[in-house]
Amino acid sequence: MPSVDYRSLAGDILAKVGGEANVGSVAHCATRLRFKLKDASKADKAAVEKLPGVIAVMEAGGQFQVVIGNNVPLLYAELGRISQLTGDTDLGEAAKGNLFNRFVAMISSIFLPFLWTLAGAALLKAFVGAVAYFGWLNPASNTYAVLNASGDAVLKFLPVLLALTAAKRFKANQFTAVVLAGALMYLEITAWTGLKTSPTDFFSIPVPVVSYVGSVIPIIVAVWVQGHLERFLDKHLPSVIRNFTTPLLTLLVMVPLVILTIGPATTYAGQGVSWVIMTIWKFAPWLAGALMGGFWQVFVIFGMHWAFIPVMMVDLANQGFSPLSGALLAPVLAQAAAATAVFFRSKSAKRRELAGPGAISGFLAGITEPIIYGVNLPLKRPFIFGCVGGAIGGAIGAQAGSAMTGFAMPSVLAIPAYLPAGPITASSFTWQMIGTGLAIVIAFVLTLLFGVKDSADEAEATAVVSSATEVGAPMNGELIGLSQVKDKVFAAGALGKGVAVVPTSGEVYAPVAGTVVSAFPTGHAFGIKTDDDLEVLVHIGIDTVALNGKGFTSTVTQGQKVATGDLLASVDLESVKAAGYDPTTVMVITNSAKFAAVLPAEGHSVTHGQTAIVVER
């Protein structure tokens, strides 16, 4: 098989899809480069297909897919070296649509690279909490502390992970962004310890103490500003000092800027919302509960939920219960219920794999970040239906006077905190369960019926190919599609998907390794079955069975084991042509229906053994 210059191929493909500026994102699976193009009309599909090393080009699920085969990681690596197209997320300019859709796309794409880590850690935290709740592990033990830290760290230090992925999206320096996030966390862990309710200062400028633990929006906004600042500095600083001066000045500007403006802005916004809801609570608990339940997950996204925590803590300290918490169980479990419906309804295997464990962590531990950012928010409707259910359940719980008598993450395991105690009556608890149950049912049913609209193409496009088999060309010659074969049965694909070779030499080689399950006495056709159940038929010439073996010399017998490239037969092409027959050789996968995709290459010259078909499982 001839070698391919993947550096040159990467440049050629990039040029023929409209250049780097036309690429929103690029990723790869087992066999394909998957481009999301800003303008698909700029891509020259035919030109890409003719490039050496390209097997086929497909357009599906909004993606421009270039089939390369098992060497696609090599091409992807070269593409990364000649461009800035790295990672699996869209670049900032790729998102289209209204402001809400663009915001959702941005948030979801920034979370995408570490969603599985987030989901796994959340599930671990849920199980650790369950084990402690049932008394199998002492929450005061060091063992619990270690296990809890393993599951909780990703949520506590979420700004650091967000800095890394946001920098990639906004084309900022990733390491500077991580240091920026680390500085905010460092302040909270060290310098601001003990100052949770007191302002501090920076050069005598008052600075409110803000918690950045688990926050989302402040660091994303900060990195966006960082990217613009770095590009300004790179443009104006002398090259001799640019490499170290740009990060120096960026940190010198950005850390104070965040603690003086971006962080306090979210805090003040949260305090304003908190004041409004607490004011409403005094005369209409049901309305305040509906607002809390309906918008709680929105508050979490923007980091405004932290403004409610001090109010809850003061209530617990002064009166032994927190009325605000009565509206929080429903919205959390409603989002978990919506994700459960996505798990049952979605056609996308990738989405189901995230929705299942994410829903478990949401129900058990109240950790909804994986399902919010990876499932419900990207689909929009499940998130909205979860908010609707949360609003109804929150209104019922608040009006009934339900409240937690201890501080805990709202979840199934936290339900005992709502049990009757002191002024919290049995009736309050009963209505809390009714409201929460109603929220779960509403979110689940609405999502199941109306919330999931992914198509089969989308599901196929997002699925990850687990493995692939490359089938080599059986002869030297020109590859053509089956539709060009002058035989209606082969041309219609009745015997399976495949490709044909217009041969330039008469040697026929095994396209795969396996067992010869059929070898016609006439020497014109051979069937090979591989150890992993791929069935390949090589048929030499059209209607050549009528030659009764004349001009054909078979070198294998039925039941014989062959390796890829072993000689199967020789044929006298001139003799076949002189007898009035077409020597075009057909190769089909006779059990094509068993596989995810059978992708033939066509339209270029090949030598035997060069990839002619890719079979994806």
C-alpha positions in Angstrom: 0.0 0.0 0.0 1.5 3.3 -1.0 2.5 5.7 1.9 0.5 8.9 2.4 2.0 12.2 3.4 -0.5 13.1 6.1 0.9 16.6 6.6 0.2 17.4 2.9 -3.1 15.6 3.0 -4.2 17.7 6.0 -3.4 20.9 4.2 -5.2 19.8 1.0 -8.3 18.8 2.9 -8.4 22.0 4.9 -8.0 24.0 1.7 -10.8 22.1 -0.1 -13.3 22.5 2.8 -13.1 26.2 2.6 -10.0 26.9 4.8 -9.6 27.1 8.5 -11.9 30.1 8.7 -14.8 27.9 7.4 -14.4 25.2 10.1 -16.4 25.6 13.2 -15.0 22.4 14.8 -13.3 19.2 13.8 -13.1 15.9 15.6 -12.4 12.3 14.6 -13.8 8.8 15.4 -12.3 5.5 14.5 -12.2 6.1 10.7 -13.4 9.6 9.9 -12.6 13.2 10.2 -15.8 15.0 11.2 -16.0 18.7 10.2 -18.7 21.1 11.3 -18.5 23.7 8.6 -19.8 27.3 8.9 -20.8 27.3 5.2 -21.1 23.8 3.7 -21.3 25.2 0.1 -17.7 26.2 0.3 -16.5 22.6 0.5 -15.5 20.8 -2.7 -16.6 17.3 -1.9 -15.5 15.8 -5.3 -12.0 17.3 -4.9 -11.6 15.9 -1.4 -12.7 12.5 -2.6 -9.9 12.4 -5.2 -7.1 13.1 -2.7 -4.7 10.2 -2.1 -5.5 8.7 1.3 -9.2 9.7 1.3 -11.5 6.7 1.0 -14.8 8.5 0.8 -16.7 11.6 1.8 -20.1 11.7 3.5 -22.4 14.5 4.6 -24.7 13.5 7.5 -26.0 15.0 10.7 -24.7 18.4 9.8 -21.2 17.1 9.5 -18.8 16.9 6.5 -17.2 13.5 7.2 -14.0 12.5 5.5 -13.4 8.7 5.7 -9.7 7.9 6.1 -9.6 4.5 7.8 -7.6 3.4 10.8 -4.9 6.0 10.2 -7.2 8.9 10.9 -5.5 9.8 14.2 -2.3 10.5 12.2 -4.1 12.8 9.9 -5.9 14.5 12.8 -2.5 15.1 14.6 -1.1 16.7 11.4 -4.2 18.9 11.1 -3.6 20.1 14.6 0.0 21.0 13.8 -0.9 23.2 10.8 -3.9 24.9 12.3 -5.6 25.9 15.5 -8.4 23.5 15.1 -8.0 21.5 18.3 -10.5 19.9 20.6 -14.1 18.9 20.1 -15.8 22.3 20.7 -17.0 24.9 18.3 -15.0 28.1 18.0 -16.7 31.2 19.2 -17.9 32.4 15.8 -19.4 29.0 14.8 -22.6 29.4 16.9 -25.7 30.7 15.0 -29.2 31.6 15.9 -30.8 33.8 18.6 -29.0 35.0 21.7 -30.4 32.2 23.9 -29.4 29.5 21.4 -25.9 31.0 21.1 -25.6 31.2 24.9 -26.7 27.5 25.3 -24.3 26.4 22.6 -21.4 28.3 24.2 -22.0 26.9 27.7 -22.6 23.4 26.5 -19.5 23.3 24.3 -17.3 24.6 27.2 -18.5 21.8 29.4 -18.3 19.1 26.7 -14.6 18.1 27.0 -14.9 17.1 30.7 -18.5 16.1 30.9 -17.7 12.4 31.5 -15.3 13.3 34.3 -18.0 15.5 35.8 -20.6 12.8 35.5 -18.3 10.1 36.9 -17.3 12.3 39.9 -20.9 13.2 40.6 -21.9 9.6 40.6 -19.1 8.7 43.0 -20.2 11.5 45.3 -23.8 10.2 45.1 -22.7 6.7 46.1 -20.5 7.9 48.9 -23.4 9.9 50.2 -25.7 6.9 50.0 -23.2 4.7 51.8 -22.9 7.3 54.6 -26.6 7.8 54.8 -27.3 4.1 55.4 -24.7 4.0 58.1 -22.2 1.8 56.3 -19.5 4.6 56.4 -18.9 7.1 59.2 -19.0 10.7 57.8 -16.5 11.7 60.4 -13.9 9.1 59.3 -10.8 9.8 57.1 -12.0 7.2 54.7 -15.2 9.2 54.1 -13.1 12.4 53.7 -10.9 10.8 51.0 -13.8 9.3 49.1 -15.9 12.4 49.3 -13.0 14.6 48.1 -12.6 12.3 45.1 -16.1 13.0 44.1 -16.4 16.6 45.2 -13.2 18.1 43.9 -14.4 18.5 40.3 -17.3 20.6 41.5 -15.3 22.6 44.0 -12.6 23.4 41.5 -15.0 23.7 38.5 -13.6 27.2 37.6 -10.2 25.7 36.9 -11.6 23.2 34.4 -13.8 25.8 32.8 -10.8 28.1 32.4 -9.0 25.4 30.4 -11.9 24.8 28.0 -13.1 28.4 27.8 -9.6 29.5 26.8 -9.6 27.0 24.0 -12.9 28.4 22.8 -12.0 32.0 23.1 -8.4 31.5 21.8 -6.9 32.7 25.1 -3.7 31.2 26.6 -4.9 28.1 28.4 -2.2 28.1 31.1 -2.7 31.7 31.9 -6.5 31.1 32.2 -5.8 28.2 34.6 -3.6 30.5 36.7 -6.3 33.1 36.7 -8.9 30.6 38.0 -6.4 29.3 40.5 -5.8 32.8 41.8 -9.5 33.2 42.6 -9.6 29.8 44.3 -6.4 30.6 46.2 -7.9 33.8 47.6 -10.9 31.9 48.9 -8.8 29.1 50.4 -6.2 31.4 52.1 -6.5 35.2 52.2 -10.3 35.3 52.5 -10.7 32.5 55.0 -12.8 34.0 57.9 -13.9 36.9 55.8 -17.1 35.4 54.4 -19.3 38.2 55.7 -16.8 41.1 55.7 -15.5 43.2 52.8 -11.8 43.4 52.2 -9.9 45.8 50.0 -7.5 46.1 47.1 -5.3 49.2 47.3 -8.0 50.6 49.7 -10.7 49.9 47.1 -13.5 47.9 48.9 -13.9 44.4 47.6 -16.8 42.2 48.5 -15.8 38.7 49.4 -17.2 36.4 46.7 -17.2 32.6 46.6 -15.9 31.2 43.3 -16.3 27.6 44.4 -18.3 25.8 41.8 -19.1 29.0 39.9 -19.5 29.1 36.1 -20.2 32.5 34.6 -17.5 34.6 36.4 -14.6 32.6 35.0 -16.1 32.2 31.5 -16.6 36.0 31.3 -13.1 36.5 32.7 -11.4 34.2 30.1 -13.4 35.9 27.3 -12.0 39.3 28.4 -8.5 37.7 28.8 -8.5 36.6 25.2 -9.2 40.1 23.9 -6.5 41.5 26.3 -3.9 39.0 25.1 -4.5 39.7 21.5 -4.2 43.4 22.1 -0.9 42.9 24.0 0.5 40.5 21.4 -0.2 43.1 18.7 1.5 46.0 20.5 4.3 44.5 22.6 7.8 44.2 21.1 8.5 40.6 20.2 11.7 40.5 22.3 9.6 40.7 25.6 6.2 39.5 24.4 6.4 35.9 25.5 6.7 36.7 29.2 5.2 40.2 29.4 1.8 39.2 27.9 1.0 36.7 30.7 2.5 39.0 33.3 0.3 41.9 32.3 -2.7 39.7 31.7 -2.6 38.4 35.3 -1.8 41.8 36.7 -4.9 43.2 35.1 -7.3 40.3 35.1 -7.2 39.1 38.7 -8.0 42.5 40.2 -10.5 43.1 37.4 -12.4 39.9 38.3 -12.5 40.5 42.1 -13.5 44.2 41.6 -16.1 43.8 38.8 -17.1 40.4 37.4 -17.3 38.5 40.7 -19.2 41.3 42.6 -21.5 41.8 39.6 -22.8 38.2 39.9 -23.0 38.6 43.7 -25.0 41.8 43.6 -27.3 40.3 41.0 -27.9 37.3 43.2 -28.5 39.5 46.2 -31.0 41.5 44.3 -32.9 38.4 43.2 -32.7 37.1 46.7 -34.2 40.3 48.1 -37.1 40.2 45.6 -37.9 36.6 46.4 -37.7 37.1 50.2 -40.0 40.2 49.9 -42.6 38.2 47.8 -42.3 35.3 50.3 -43.8 37.5 53.1 -47.2 37.9 51.4 -47.3 35.1 48.7 -45.1 32.1 49.6 -46.5 30.1 46.6 -45.4 32.8 44.2 -41.9 33.0 45.7 -41.7 29.2 45.7 -42.6 29.1 42.1 -39.9 31.6 41.2 -37.3 29.8 43.3 -38.3 26.4 41.9 -38.6 27.6 38.3 -35.4 29.6 38.2 -33.1 27.8 40.7 -31.1 26.0 38.0 -30.8 29.3 36.1 -29.4 30.9 39.3 -26.9 28.0 39.6 -25.7 28.5 36.0 -25.0 32.2 36.7 -23.6 31.6 40.2 -26.4 33.7 41.7 -27.5 30.9 44.0 -24.7 31.7 46.4 -26.7 34.8 47.5 -29.4 32.5 49.0 -27.0 30.4 51.0 -26.3 32.9 53.8 -30.0 33.5 54.2 -30.6 29.8 54.6 -27.7 29.4 57.1 -29.0 32.3 59.2 -32.5 30.8 59.2 -31.1 27.5 60.3 -29.1 29.1 63.1 -31.9 31.3 64.4 -35.0 29.2 64.0 -33.8 25.7 63.2 -35.3 25.5 59.7 -34.9 27.3 56.4 -38.2 28.1 54.5 -36.3 28.8 51.3 -35.2 25.2 51.1 -38.8 24.1 50.8 -38.8 25.2 47.2 -35.5 23.5 46.2 -36.2 19.7 46.2 -38.6 19.9 43.3 -36.5 21.7 40.8 -33.5 19.5 41.4 -35.4 16.2 41.1 -37.4 17.6 38.1 -34.2 18.1 36.1 -33.1 14.5 37.0 -36.5 13.3 35.9 -36.2 15.1 32.6 -32.8 13.5 32.0 -34.3 10.1 32.8 -36.8 10.7 30.0 -34.0 11.7 27.6 -32.3 8.4 28.5 -35.4 6.4 27.4 -36.4 8.6 24.5 -33.1 9.7 22.8 -31.8 7.9 19.7 -28.3 9.1 20.4 -26.3 6.4 22.3 -23.8 9.0 23.4 -26.5 11.2 25.0 -28.1 8.2 26.7 -24.8 7.2 28.2 -24.5 10.6 29.8 -28.2 10.9 30.8 -28.4 7.6 32.7 -25.6 8.0 35.3 -26.2 11.8 35.4 -29.8 11.2 36.4 -28.7 8.8 39.1 -26.3 11.4 40.6 -29.1 14.1 40.3 -31.6 12.0 42.2 -29.3 10.6 44.9 -26.9 13.5 45.5 -28.6 16.5 44.0 -25.7 17.0 41.6 -27.3 18.2 38.3 -24.3 19.8 36.5 -23.6 16.8 34.2 -27.2 16.5 33.1 -27.8 20.3 32.9 -24.7 21.1 30.7 -24.5 17.8 28.9 -28.1 16.8 28.3 -31.0 19.1 29.3 -29.6 22.5 28.4 -28.3 21.5 24.9 -31.7 20.0 24.1 -33.4 23.1 25.6 -36.9 21.6 26.0 -35.9 19.1 28.8 -34.3 22.0 30.7 -37.4 24.1 30.3 -39.8 21.3 31.3 -37.6 20.6 34.3 -38.0 24.3 35.3 -41.8 24.1 34.8 -42.0 21.1 37.0 -39.7 22.8 39.5 -41.9 25.9 39.6 -45.1 23.9 40.3 -43.4 21.7 42.9 -41.7 24.7 44.5 -44.9 26.6 44.8 -46.6 23.7 46.5 -43.7 23.1 48.9 -43.4 26.8 49.8 -47.1 27.4 50.3 -47.3 24.3 52.6 -44.5 25.7 54.8 -42.1 22.8 54.1 -38.5 23.4 55.0 -35.2 21.7 55.8 -34.2 21.4 59.4 -30.5 20.9 58.4 -28.3 22.0 55.6 -28.0 19.5 52.8 -28.0 19.3 49.0 -31.6 18.8 47.9 -31.9 15.2 46.8 -33.6 11.9 47.5 -31.0 11.3 50.3 -31.8 14.7 51.8 -35.6 14.0 52.1 -35.2 13.1 55.9 -34.2 16.7 56.4 -37.8 17.7 55.4 -39.4 15.3 58.0 -41.7 16.9 60.6 -39.7 18.6 63.4 -40.6 21.6 65.6 -42.8 24.0 63.5 -42.5 21.8 60.4 -45.7 19.7 60.5 -46.6 16.3 59.0 -48.9 18.1 56.6 -46.0 20.3 55.3 -43.9 17.2 54.7 -46.8 15.4 52.9 -47.4 18.4 50.6 -43.6 18.6 49.9 -43.7 15.0 48.7 -46.8 15.7 46.6 -45.3 18.8 45.0 -42.0 17.1 44.4 -43.7 14.0 42.9 -45.8 16.2 40.7 -42.6 18.1 39.5 -41.0 14.7 38.6 -44.0 13.5 36.7 -44.4 16.8 34.8 -40.8 17.0 33.8 -40.6 13.3 32.8 -43.8 13.1 30.8 -43.3 16.4 29.0 -39.8 15.5 28.1 -40.8 12.0 27.0 -43.5 13.3 24.8 -42.1 16.6 23.5 -38.6 17.1 24.7 -36.4 15.0 22.5 -36.2 15.7 18.8 -32.8 14.2 17.8 -33.0 12.5 14.4 -31.5 9.2 13.3 -28.9 11.2 11.4 -28.0 13.2 14.5 -27.8 10.0 16.6 -25.6 8.4 13.9 -23.4 11.4 13.6 -22.8 11.6 17.4 -22.2 7.9 17.9 -18.7 6.8 18.4 -17.6 4.0 16.1 -16.2 1.2 18.3 -14.1 -0.5 15.6 -13.5 -0.7 11.9 -12.1 -3.1 9.4 -10.3 -2.1 6.2 -10.8 -4.3 3.2 -8.1 -4.0 0.5 -8.5 -3.9 -3.2 -8.2 -7.4 -4.7 -6.5 -6.2 -7.9 -4.6 -3.3 -9.4 -6.8 -1.0 -11.4 -9.5 1.8 -11.2 -12.0 1.8 -8.4 -15.6 2.4 -9.5 -19.0 2.3 -7.7 -21.3 -0.7 -7.9 -23.8 1.5 -9.7 -21.4 1.6 -12.7 -21.2 -2.2 -12.9 -23.0 -3.7 -16.0 -24.8 -6.3 -13.9 -28.2 -5.4 -12.4 -27.9 -7.6 -9.4 -24.5 -6.2 -8.3 -25.4 -2.6 -9.3 -28.6 -2.7 -7.2 -26.6 -3.9 -4.1 -28.7 -7.0 -3.9 -25.7 -9.1 -2.8 -24.3 -6.4 -0.4 -22.5 -3.1 -0.5 -19.1 -2.9 -2.0 -17.0 -1.6 -4.9 -15.6 -2.8 -8.2 -12.2 -2.7 -9.9 -11.6 -2.2 -13.6 -8.4 -4.3 -13.6 -5.1 -3.5 -15.2 -3.4 -6.7 -14.3 -4.6 -10.3 -13.9 -3.5 -11.2 -10.4 -6.3 -11.5 -7.8 -5.3 -11.2 -4.1 -7.1 -11.8 -0.8 -8.6 -8.5 0.4 -8.8 -9.7 4.0 -7.4 -12.5 6.2 -9.7 -15.4 6.9 -11.1 -18.7 5.6 -12.0 -19.4 2.0 -15.6 -20.5 2.5 -16.3 -20.8 -1.2 -14.1 -21.3 -4.2 -15.9 -21.9 -7.5 -14.4 -24.7 -9.7 -14.4 -22.2 -12.6 -12.0 -19.9 -10.6 -14.0 -16.8 -11.2 -15.4 -16.2 -7.7 -14.2 -16.6 -4.1 -15.9 -16.1 -0.7 -13.8 -15.3 2.4 -15.0 -15.1 6.0 -12.9 -13.3 8.6 -12.5 -14.4 12.2 -14.8 -11.5 13.2 -17.6 -12.6 10.9 -17.0 -10.3 7.9 -18.0 -12.0 4.7 -16.4 -10.8 1.5 -17.2 -12.0 -2.0 -14.7 -11.4 -4.9 -16.3 -12.0 -8.3 -13.9 -11.8 -11.2 -15.6 -10.4 -14.3 -19.2 -10.1 -15.3 -21.0 -13.3 -16.3 -17.6 -15.0 -16.6 -19.0 -18.2 -15.2 -20.0 -19.0 -18.8 -16.3 -19.3 -19.6 -16.2 -22.5 -17.5 -12.8 -21.7 -16.1 -11.1 -20.8 -19.4 -8.4 -18.2 -18.7 -8.7 -18.6 -14.9 -6.1 -20.3 -12.7 -7.2 -20.7 -9.0 -4.5 -21.0 -6.3 -6.7 -21.7 -3.3 -9.3 -24.3 -2.3 -12.4 -24.2 -0.1 -11.6 -24.3 3.6 -8.1 -22.9 3.2 -6.8 -20.2 5.5 -5.5 -17.1 3.7 -3.7 -13.9 4.8 -4.3 -10.5 3.4 -2.5 -10.2 0.1 -2.3 -13.9 -0.6 -2.8 -14.8 -4.3 -6.3 -16.2 -4.9 -6.2 -16.6 -8.7 -4.8 -15.4 -12.0 -6.8 -14.4 -15.0 -5.9 -13.8 -18.6 -7.6 -10.4 -19.0 -7.1 -10.4 -22.8 -8.6 -13.8 -23.1 -11.7 -12.7 -21.2 -12.1 -9.6 -23.3 -11.6 -11.5 -26.5 -14.4 -13.8 -25.5 -16.7 -10.8 -25.2 -16.9 -10.5 -21.4 -16.3 -7.6 -19.1 -13.3 -8.3 -16.7 -14.6 -5.7 -14.1 -14.1 -7.4 -10.8 -16.7 -6.9 -8.1 -16.0 -7.1 -4.3 -19.0 -6.9 -1.9 -19.6 -7.4 1.8 -22.4 -10.0 1.6 -23.5 -9.5 5.2 -23.5 -5.7 5.0 -26.7 -5.4 7.1 -24.8 -6.6 10.2 -22.6 -3.5 10.3 -23.0 0.1 11.2 -21.7 1.3 7.9 -20.0 -0.1 4.8 -18.0 2.7 3.1 -16.6 2.1 -0.3 -13.9 4.2 -2.0 -14.2 4.9 -5.7 -13.0 7.2 -8.4 -9.3 6.6 -8.2 -6.6 4.1 -9.1 -5.5 1.5 -6.6 -3.0 -1.2 -6.2 -3.9 -4.5 -4.6 -4.1 -4.2 -0.8 -4.8 -0.5 -0.8 -8.0 0.3 1.2 -11.1 -0.1 -1.0 -13.8 -0.5 1.7 -14.1 0.5 5.4 -16.5 -1.5 7.5 -17.6 0.2 10.7 -19.1 -1.8 13.5 
